[in-house]
Amino acid sequence: MEEKKLDAKSIVGFVLIAGLMIWMMFNNIEKEKKSMAADAEKAKTEKVEKAREAAVSKVIADTTKTDSLRVKALQGSLGAFAYSASLPSAKENVTEVSNGVLTLKIANKGGYITEATINGFEQFSKDSKKQVALIQQNNANLNLQIHTQDNRILNTKDLYFEPTVTKEGANDVVTMRLKAGANQFLEYRYVLKPKEYMMDFAIRSQGLSSVVNTAKPLDMEWQLKSFRNEKSVSYENRYTDLVYEYENGKDNSLSAASKLDEKSAEAVTYVAFKQHFFTSILLTDTPFKTAQLKSENLVHDEKIDTVYTKNFVAKLPLEFKNGELNYNMNWYYGPSDYNILNSYNKNLDEIMPLGWGIFGWINRYVFIPVYNVLSDYIPHGIAIIIFTILVRLVMSPVTYKSYLSQAKMKVLRPEIAELNEKYGKDPMKKQQETMKLYNKAGVNPMAGCLPALMQIPVFYALFQFFPSYFDLRQKSFLWADDLSSYDSVLHLPFYIPFYGNHVSLFPILASVAIFFYMKMTTGDQAMSTPPQEGMPDMSKIMKIMIYVSPIMMLFFFNNYASGLSLYYFISNTITIGIMLVIKNYIVNEEKIHAQIQENKTKPQKQSKFQRKMQEMMEQAEAQKNAKGNKK
């Protein structure tokens, strides 16, 4: 029994040991499988990684090979300036800056301004929602032609600059560098000041003497096609021209009417591409030694709307000093406003067409200050009316003198007619007797002409003032929505030569006023002007002018500024009123006649002019008699 039990225990132990051994064997197999799987995964990962590294190495090798070829190609065409073309900035990108009144976009390619927008001003009309942009859509460029030491000719407008934007206090500074190496470059530097249309601009170079041929100047070309910004293309084009200052303060301009005008100048200190109410100006502290200037008229048919008015080009050489460029300049992009331009004290007010000599003086020192005061407190339409009243009141003594002279001549007309009949066959004697009559009566025949001549400077100055005054732009009055342009009340389906395709009302009113004014004045003039033998009958000519002058006014001013037509309407209406007062309440022809008759009884002292005329006539009479005696 004991042996059986022993055998059973042995069997149980054997089974346990066998099971344990089997479990251990199975466990080892699983570990080996996992290990083998891990090794396989590791091998696979290593293989993938090696493949990736091989691919990256291939890409790098290919890129290096491509860049190397690209650099060699750039060097072949650009020489040292291939350095700039290989930089990350060699892209069609722009840098935008704004100072509140002016927004600029400066391109990497060319380094120049590709957009210049005047904030707060709209094209054509105040509700067009299109801001005035002097530069956009590739209408302008700035280019320097570079001659390199290795006989290449490069244009900066085709090359890429590297931009940098910084701050200097409140000023935004944009630096554009065309690089030939890390420390070799041509630099454009723009400094935009807050709320200023004028910006600082500099062109300088560093370390380029070994790259650029400095034996001759760099040719800089500034070109701009001026956009049409106003309602009347013909009116705007008339005041769009190129103005420049040269030789220590002299100023001149190219013709605004010619199809093509070109001029050259020396010692030029600024060039202005002036549009009617906006302008682009380049100024320099170092005068350009010479300048080639061109203006091309792009308005070929005023009946057709056009995008551009003029194409301006200025070629200006930049001279090297000690192998480098260093020019400090300014750009102005803004309104053609006399008050703004004059505030810079750079003679920029000469850009405004205010007239030469006394005409410009009257505008600068009388009309502009007076109108500025009025327009600061009252609307522009009312300001024009008050301004006109003031001008006519100041000129009323001249009007009085002129009318008084006409009245005196009118009283003497019967006696002059008698002299004409008596001495009709002897013109010299007739003239002598007529002068004696004037002397006895105390009448100066020139007295009526002088007051009229005195009014010419005022008339011409005002004719220049209203089209040039920026503040009238897009200011409305009554039916006129823009006092700087025509006041159309009817659009015509056809075009009338010299008149247009619309009807302006203020010119019609002004023409009516001129008609009645001339009917009053020319009638009296005709009555006061003695007929002269061999001369045309002035009375007939004046009667024709009564009708011709208003028609000319109507055609001429239909496309002009409504503010100017408003002035002439008010002015002539006031003049008619003043003359009626003078005629009916101040000048009495009966009293004038009595005074003339009294003057005849008094000894009269001749003026120098009268005495000189008398001597000349006597000499002529003596010569005539001497010739007659010889015969």
Secondary structure, DSSP 8 states (H G I E B T S, - for coil): -HHHHHHHHHHHHHHHHHHHHHHHHHHHHHHHHHHHHHHHHHHHHHHHHHHHHHHHHHHHHHHHHHHHHHHHHHHHHHGGGHHHHTSTT-SS-EEEEE-SSEEEEEETBTSSEEEEEEEEEESSSTTS--EEEEE-TT-EEEEEEEEBTTS-EEEGGGSB-EEEEEEETTEEEEEEEEEEETTEEEEEEEEE-TT-SEEEEEEEEES-TTTB-TTS-EEEEEEEEEE--SS-HHHHHHT-EEEEEETTTEEEE--SSSSEEEEEEEEEEEEEEE-SSEEEEEEEEEEEEEEEEEEEE--S-TTS--SEEEEEEEEEEE--BTTB-EEEEEEEEEE--HHHHHHT-SSGGGGS---STHHHHHIIIIIHHHHHHHHHHS-HHHHHHHHHHHHHHHHHHHHHHHHHHHHHHHHHHHHHHHHHHHTTT-HHHHHHHHHHHHHHHT--TTTTHHHHHHHHHHHHHHHHHHHH-GGGTT--BTTBS-TTS--EEEEEEEEETTTEEEEEHHHHHHHHHHHHHHHHHHHHHHHHS---TTS--HHHHHHHHHHHHHHHHHHHHTTS-HHHHHHHHHHHHHHHHHHHHIIIII--HHHHHHHHHHHHTS-----HHHHHHHHHHHHHHHHHHHHHHH-
